[in-house]
Amino acid sequence: MDTIQGFGKNMGSAFTNMGTAFTPFAARTSQFVKEQLGQADDKTQLPADYRELEARVDALHKVHQRMLSVTTQYGNEPYDYPPNLRESITDLSRNITGRVQALSNAATPAEAQQALVSPTQAPTDPKTFAHAISRAASASSQLLPASDPLSSGLEKLANASRQIGQARLTQDQVIVGQLVKPWTTNLNIPFKNVAKLRQEVENARLLLDAAKARQRQREQNGGGGGPGIGSIFKKNPADEAAADEQLRHEVETLEDKFIVAMEDAVRAMSELLNTPEPLRGLSAMVHAQLEYHQAAVDALQDVTESINGLQREQEASYRQSRDTAS
């Protein structure tokens, strides 16, 4: 009989403490499933201030994503001149042909290696739309006599368009360096760090609520594991008191961990929301755009005055020739 009673006492303690034997992952998973199925009671609510911070962080995250989905184009040189693909293919073909020719002329292994690693042609012009206009105008100018006013006008347009293209490249470099890269870094580091801390808060809450649920279950059953195999055996009051105290201590510990996790997340979210980096990048972008457009205005004003002068001279000469002929 004593053996049976001892076995019963051990089994009762085992079932009583079964909940605390779960691993943290199992406890979190079990609590999460119960909440999803609507079977969890008294879910610990996050403070309103905390939820507001989460909403602001989520909004800022969407701002980064939406702005970067557009501004990353500044890192793509030919974004304003898609037809440059044909020019790029031509350049590639010319480069391959040049390398093949250099290899065929190599007399030693060293010369062959040099032919493979050395550029076979001078770097091509940038593939912006303004540079494309500059190349077309310059090539067209060379088809006409140097004395032709149209040739002079085309050459002036080529120079102005080249200046505009260079100003656009400068703008792009500033925007990529001071907005695109920092904002991308924010998505890859601070936002991910905040997401990790927020998940730790959720994990801490699930563990806390799982422990509270076990505590409520013990209270409802008057201690012990409730109905089941363990209930047919005599309970040891000392063991039950120790189990209650252990579970109470576990709940208090998990409450402390939950609070610490929230404090860490609040600190990280507040720092992310208050950093001046995003607005600093936006300011740099607008300033770069202003300088680019101002440079374009200056270049176009100069070329407009020059071409207008050429036009007036040509029209005056044209009228004079007609008057003379008549």
C-alpha positions in Angstrom: 0.0 0.0 0.0 2.8 2.4 0.9 4.4 1.6 -2.5 1.1 2.5 -4.3 0.7 5.7 -2.3 4.2 6.7 -3.1 3.7 6.0 -6.8 0.5 8.0 -6.7 2.2 10.9 -5.1 4.9 10.9 -7.7 2.4 10.6 -10.6 0.3 13.5 -9.1 3.3 15.7 -8.9 4.3 14.8 -12.5 0.9 15.7 -13.9 0.8 18.9 -11.8 4.1 20.1 -13.1 3.6 18.9 -16.7 2.7 22.4 -17.9 6.0 23.8 -16.6 7.9 21.0 -18.3 7.0 22.4 -21.7 9.8 24.1 -23.6 9.3 27.8 -24.2 8.7 27.1 -27.9 6.0 24.6 -27.2 4.3 26.8 -24.6 4.3 29.8 -27.0 3.0 27.6 -29.8 0.3 26.1 -27.7 -0.8 29.6 -26.5 -0.7 31.0 -30.0 -2.9 28.2 -31.3 -5.4 28.6 -28.5 -5.7 32.4 -29.3 -6.2 31.8 -33.0 -9.0 29.3 -32.2 -10.6 31.7 -29.7 -9.9 29.3 -26.8 -7.6 31.6 -24.7 -9.0 33.6 -21.8 -7.7 37.0 -20.5 -5.1 37.7 -23.2 -2.6 40.2 -21.9 -3.2 43.5 -23.8 -0.3 45.7 -24.9 -0.4 49.3 -23.7 -2.1 51.8 -26.1 1.1 53.8 -26.3 3.0 50.7 -27.4 0.5 49.9 -30.1 0.6 53.4 -31.3 4.4 53.2 -31.7 4.0 49.9 -33.6 1.5 51.6 -36.0 3.9 54.5 -36.6 6.8 52.2 -37.2 4.8 50.2 -39.7 3.8 53.4 -41.5 7.4 54.6 -41.7 8.4 51.2 -43.0 5.8 51.5 -45.8 7.2 55.0 -46.6 10.6 53.6 -47.0 9.4 50.8 -49.3 7.3 53.1 -51.5 9.9 55.8 -51.9 12.7 53.3 -52.6 10.5 51.5 -55.2 10.8 54.7 -57.3 14.1 56.4 -56.2 16.2 53.3 -56.8 15.8 54.2 -60.5 18.4 56.9 -59.9 21.0 54.1 -59.7 20.0 53.0 -63.2 21.9 55.4 -65.5 19.7 55.1 -68.6 16.4 55.4 -66.8 15.3 58.3 -69.1 16.5 56.7 -72.3 15.4 53.1 -72.7 16.5 52.9 -76.4 20.1 53.0 -75.2 19.9 49.2 -75.0 20.6 49.1 -78.7 23.7 51.2 -78.2 24.8 49.0 -75.3 24.5 45.9 -77.5 26.5 47.6 -80.2 29.2 48.6 -77.6 29.3 45.0 -76.3 29.6 43.6 -79.8 32.4 46.0 -80.6 34.2 45.1 -77.4 34.0 41.3 -78.1 35.2 41.8 -81.6 38.1 43.9 -80.4 39.1 41.3 -77.8 38.9 38.5 -80.4 41.1 40.6 -82.7 43.6 41.2 -79.9 43.8 37.5 -79.1 44.4 36.6 -82.7 47.3 39.0 -82.8 48.9 37.8 -79.5 52.2 36.1 -80.0 52.8 35.0 -76.4 50.7 33.8 -73.4 51.4 37.1 -71.7 50.0 39.1 -74.6 46.9 36.9 -74.7 46.3 37.5 -71.0 46.7 41.2 -71.5 44.2 41.1 -74.4 41.7 39.5 -72.1 42.0 41.9 -69.1 42.7 45.2 -70.9 39.9 47.4 -72.3 39.7 47.2 -76.0 38.2 50.7 -76.4 37.8 54.0 -74.7 34.9 54.2 -72.2 31.6 55.0 -73.9 29.6 58.1 -73.1 26.9 57.9 -70.4 23.6 56.4 -71.5 21.4 59.3 -70.5 18.8 60.9 -72.8 20.7 64.2 -72.7 24.0 62.5 -73.6 22.1 60.8 -76.5 20.9 64.1 -77.8 24.4 65.5 -77.5 25.9 62.6 -79.5 23.2 62.9 -82.2 23.6 66.6 -82.5 27.4 66.4 -82.6 27.3 63.7 -85.3 24.8 65.6 -87.3 26.9 68.8 -87.1 29.8 67.0 -88.6 27.7 66.0 -91.6 27.3 69.7 -92.6 29.8 72.3 -93.7 31.3 74.2 -90.7 30.0 77.4 -92.2 26.4 76.2 -92.1 24.4 78.0 -89.3 22.6 74.7 -88.6 25.9 73.0 -88.1 26.8 75.7 -85.5 23.4 75.4 -83.8 23.7 71.6 -83.6 27.2 71.8 -82.0 26.0 74.3 -79.4 23.1 72.0 -78.6 25.5 69.1 -78.3 27.6 71.0 -75.7 24.5 72.2 -73.8 23.0 68.7 -73.7 26.3 67.2 -72.5 26.3 69.7 -69.6 22.7 68.8 -68.8 23.6 65.1 -68.9 26.5 65.6 -66.5 24.3 67.6 -64.2 21.8 64.8 -64.1 24.5 62.2 -63.3 25.6 64.4 -60.4 22.1 64.6 -59.2 21.7 60.9 -59.4 24.9 60.3 -57.4 23.7 62.6 -54.6 20.3 60.9 -54.4 21.7 57.4 -54.4 24.4 58.2 -51.9 22.3 60.3 -49.5 18.8 58.9 -49.8 18.7 55.5 -51.5 21.6 53.9 -49.7 20.8 55.2 -46.2 17.1 54.3 -46.5 18.0 50.9 -47.8 20.3 50.5 -44.8 17.4 51.4 -42.5 15.3 48.6 -44.0 18.1 46.1 -43.6 19.2 47.0 -40.1 17.2 49.3 -37.8 13.8 48.1 -39.1 14.8 44.5 -38.8 16.2 45.1 -35.3 12.9 46.6 -34.3 11.0 43.8 -35.8 13.1 41.3 -33.8 12.4 43.2 -30.6 8.7 43.4 -31.3 8.7 39.6 -31.9 10.4 39.1 -28.5 7.6 41.1 -26.9 5.1 38.9 -28.5 7.0 35.8 -27.5 7.2 37.1 -23.9 3.5 37.8 -23.9 2.6 34.3 -25.1 4.8 32.7 -22.5 3.3 34.9 -19.8 -0.3 34.1 -20.9 0.5 30.4 -21.1 1.8 30.4 -17.5 -1.3 32.4 -16.3 -3.5 29.9 -18.0 -1.9 27.1 -16.1 -2.2 29.0 -12.9 -5.9 29.6 -13.5 -6.4 25.9 -14.3 -4.8 25.0 -10.9 -7.0 27.4 -9.1 -10.1 26.2 -10.7 -9.2 22.6 -9.9 -8.2 23.4 -6.3 -4.6 22.6 -7.0 -3.0 19.6 -8.7 -3.5 18.5 -12.3 -7.3 18.5 -12.2 -9.4 15.5 -13.3 -7.4 12.7 -14.7 -5.1 9.8 -13.7 -3.4 11.9 -11.0 -6.7 12.7 -9.2 -7.2 9.1 -8.1 -4.2 9.3 -6.0 -3.8 11.2 -2.7 -2.3 14.6 -3.1 0.5 15.8 -0.9 -0.3 19.2 0.5 3.4 20.2 0.7 4.0 19.2 -2.9 0.9 21.1 -4.0 2.0 24.3 -2.1 5.4 24.0 -3.6 4.0 23.6 -7.1 1.7 26.6 -6.5 4.6 28.7 -5.3 6.8 27.6 -8.2 4.1 28.6 -10.7 3.5 31.9 -9.0 7.2 32.7 -9.2 7.2 31.6 -12.9 4.4 34.1 -13.6 6.2 36.9 -11.8 9.4 36.2 -13.7 7.7 36.1 -17.0 5.9 39.4 -16.2 9.3 41.0 -15.5 10.7 39.6 -18.8 7.6 40.9 -20.6 8.1 44.4 -19.2 11.8 44.4 -20.0 11.1 43.2 -23.6 8.5 46.0 -24.1 10.9 48.6 -22.7 13.6 47.5 -25.1 11.2 47.6 -28.0 9.8 51.0 -27.1 13.3 52.4 -26.9 14.3 51.0 -30.3 11.0 52.1 -31.9 11.3 55.6 -30.5 14.9 55.9 -31.7 13.9 54.7 -35.2 11.0 57.2 -35.4 13.0 60.2 -34.1 16.1 59.7 -36.2 16.6 62.7 -38.7 18.2 60.4 -41.3 15.0 60.0 -43.5 14.3 63.7 -43.6 18.0 64.4 -44.2 18.0 62.2 -47.2 14.8 63.8 -48.5 16.3 67.2 -48.2 19.4 66.1 -50.1 17.2 64.7 -52.9 15.2 67.9 -53.3 18.4 70.0 -53.2 20.1 67.8 -55.8 17.0 68.0 -58.1 17.0 71.8 -57.7 20.7 72.1 -58.7 20.1 69.8 -61.7 17.2 71.7 -63.0 18.9 75.0 -62.4 21.9 73.7 -64.4 19.6 72.6 -67.2 17.9 76.0 -67.2 21.3 77.8 -67.4 22.5 75.6 -70.2 19.3 75.9 -72.2 19.2 79.7 -71.8 22.7 80.0 -73.2 22.1 77.7 -76.1 18.7 79.4 -76.8 20.3 82.8 -77.1 23.0 81.4 -79.4 20.6 79.5 -81.6 18.2 82.5 -81.7 21.1 84.7 -82.8 22.0 82.2 -85.6 18.4 82.0 -86.6 18.1 85.8 -86.9 21.2 86.0 -89.0 20.1 83.3 -91.3 16.6 84.7 -91.7 18.1 88.2 -92.4 20.4 86.7 -95.0 17.6 84.7 -96.5 15.4 87.8 -96.8 18.2 89.8 -98.3 18.9 87.1 -100.9 15.2 87.0 -101.9 15.1 90.8 -102.1 18.2 90.8 -104.3 16.8 88.0 -106.5 13.5 89.9 -107.0 
